[in-house]
Amino acid sequence: MNQTEQFFVLHGTTIDGERFRPSDWAERLAGVLAPYRPPGVRTSHLTYSPYAVPRVINDVRCVVIDNRLRGLEPLAWKFVHDFAIDNKLQTSTF
């Protein structure tokens, strides 16, 4: 990821073109990353982190990861990348 790319997207489609299961995987992954927030932001157990947000893009569940997570918590960033690789998910950056 170069410096102009601000977001890493995990798409709910494998590199083989199959839908990734379970159907709530994006919400689960974003929930795991919910504690990572900008410094000074109050934490609520009912919200996602602004650094990891589930979205639907072109009718596919995705998780959009803000590049700032890398600086805040490098191990969380590595976890997200490893999750994509281990599950053979399509990814993109923008």
N, C-alpha and C positions, 0 to 999 in steps of 0.2 A: 504494500500500500504506500503510495507516495504522499507527500505532504498536502497536496490539493484534495485528496480524497478524504472525506470526513466521516463516511459511514461504510460499514461492512454489513452486508445483508446475507442472512442464511435463508434460503428458499426451501419451502416444504416439498421439494421435488428432488429426487436423487439424480445422480449423474446418468442413471439408466432411464430416466424419465418417469419413474414411479412416484406416486404420492407417498410422502413420509408419514408414518403412523407412530403413535396414536394421533388422532385428529386434534387433540389439544396440546401437542408438543410445543408450539410457540409460546403459549401461555405458561406452560411449565418451565421452559427455559428462561423466559423473562422473569418469572417468579423467583427462580434461583438467584438471579442477578439483582433483584429488587433492593437489597441493602446498599448497593453501591450508588451513592448520590454525591452531588457536588458538596464540597465543604460548607457547613453552615445551614444546609437545607434540612428542615425537620423531616423525620422519617415517619411514614404512616405504613402500617402493615397491609393496607388495602390498596396500595398504588404500586405501579411499576417504577423502576428507576428511569430517569430521563435518558440514561445511557443504553438501555435495552428495552425496546418497545415492540410488542407484537403488532403486526399489521397484516392486512390482506392486500397483496399486489397482484393484479391480473388474475384474480380468483384463486390465488395460491397463498396459503398461510406462510408468513415470513417473520423473522425477528430482525429488526434494524438496530445495529450496534453502533453507538457513537464512538468515534476514534478516541475521544477523550478518556474512555475507560482504560485504554492502554496505559496512560500516564497515572491514573488514579490507582489501578490495581492490575499490574501486569499478569498475575496468575489467573485472574478472571478472564482477561483477554486471551490468554493461552487456552484456557478451558473452552471458550467459545470456538476458537479455531480448531482445537482438537475434536470437539463435538461435531463440527462440520465434516472434518476428514474421516473420523471414525464411522459416521453414518452416511458417508458418501453423498452429502448434500450439495446441491448447486449453490454457488455463492456469487456475489457481485459487489462492486464498490462504486461509490459515487461521491 
